[in-house]
Amino acid sequence: MFDLRFKAALGLSNIGEVPFSRVTLFNFQNRVLDYELQTGIKLLEQVFDKLSAQQIKDLSLKADIQRSDSTLVSSNIKKYSRLQLLIEVLVRLDRILKEEDMQFIGKQLQPYLKKGADKYIYGLKAKELPHELEKLGKVYCIVFEWMSRKEKYQGKKEFINFERAYREHFVVVEREAIPKPAKELNSSMLQSPDDPDATYRQKNGEHNKGFTINGTETANPENPLQLITDISVNPNNIDDSKILINRGDKLKEKTPELNEMHTDGGYGSEDNDKKFEKMGINQIITAVRGRESGIEKKIEQTGQSPDVYTVECPFQKVVSTPTKKRHKVRFDMNICKKCPLNDKCRIFKNKGRYYFTHEDCLQNRRNGNILNIPEERRKIKPNVEALMNEFKIRTPNGKLKVRGLIKANLFAFNTGIAINFGRIYRFVAQNGPINRLNLSIASVFQDIMSNMADLSLRIKIFLRDFIVYRFCWKYISPREIFWTNMPTMQTLNLICF
């Protein structure tokens, strides 16, 4: 049931010692999920935050510099086509139908119940496919009008999914359900009746139905090791920049010293620029989102009462003057005419005039921040890919073993706790106990190391005895005696390695 990793984590040094039942874990998980649904409080996130804060404090790690990235994970659901999804949602209504409604609604569902979604679609001819959506629209309309009047179906998962699919895929015109064109469908629509939280996203040629895990960790080069400070799980169709702006206050609350954040270009946005300016955080991006400028410009704010800016190109530096809504600079056209870059310069084509806003200044500053830090800190961000990989290796083929946003959160925070624990354990194993580490934590690591050593010795002895036992039975004992002792062999095989 539990392999040696679980036994070591639970402090069970005897290989034959049986830990608690897995049902205990499932019951605990269900209580945590119910509590979150009732209160909106993520208990495991609170545990992660308290643990990481204490670990950073005990190890005296600097959290002024951090880096952030995200990775896509698929929910543990089947991939449906549009027709498959609509039929599957319809068929599942049969699970909640009462006898008094079966006579009427059962007739509508019967063609699909006989075969199921997959076999029904497989039996369709190519010329029938375009008309199948219209046929389904009529069935959906009849069933919805009947069931929506019955209070006993309200709140049932199957009916909620049915109503959602009906409203997302059809438009009702004069009591007739007309299928929406494919271009009107969006990525937030129901992807599977098994996971209403999953969303769709296409990235780098990959089709993903699930969630995004965003992770942030310390990144100061002076730290002996780096630990995760923040984790969030979101629908995968939310932009990285929106995730960062939503987590900004939380990050600053947990690590008030934060003043430098390393991300890729996907996290840059006008809203983030404004928020980070107020919070005193410099965002360092490794790539620029959008079209690259032909001529490098530098915009700096030199005064605030009133706002005064300077705009600098490779050959000129000009002070701005305010207009009603923007700011304006006027470059010397005599210098511009002699500039070897004027064929690429938009300012030259606009007769030396350039208009900009404060938001343009913040964006320009963000794009140039990487040039204002020491060279050894300019390559900090790529190392966060290792953190994303630590999440991905726990999802076979990028797919979670669970469904739903809440359970995806449980996976992410449990994994984050394990990653931090593993990093500290490996550091202590290589460098010895740390004086400033909390004594209780240090004793835990020492106990684990001693248990692992004792467990390793017991494994060697057990394997030796087990191999000798099998050898003797195979080559010495009669075959009938071997088979009469099968319960003994089964007992041995139940011990997991």
Buried (B, 14 or more C-beta within 10 A) or exposed (E): EBEBEEBBBEEBBEBEEEBEEEEEEEEEBEEBBEEBEEEEEBBBBEEBBEBBBEBBEBBEBBBBBBBBBBBBBBBBBBEBEBBBBBBBBBBBBBEBBEEEBEEEBBEBBEEBBEBBBEEBBEEEEEEEEEEBBEEBBEBBBBBBEBBBEEEEBEEBEBBBBBBBBBBBBBEBEEEEBBBBEEEEBEBEBBBBBBBBBBBBBEEEEEEBBBBBBBBBBBBBEEBEBBBBBBBBBBBBBBEBBBBBBEBBEBBBEBBEEBBBBBBBBBBBBBEBBBBBBEBEBBBBBBEBBEEEEEBEBBBBBEEEEEEBBBBBBEBBEBEBEEEEEEBBBBBEBEEBEEBEBBEEBEBBEEEBEBEBBBEBBBBBBBBBBBEEBEEEBEEBBEBBBEBBEBBBEBBEEBBBEBBBBBBBBBBBBBBBBEBBBEBBBEBBEEEEEBEEBBEEBBEBBEEBBEBBEBBEEBEEEBEEEEEEBEEEBEEEEEEEEBEEEEEEBEEEEEBEE
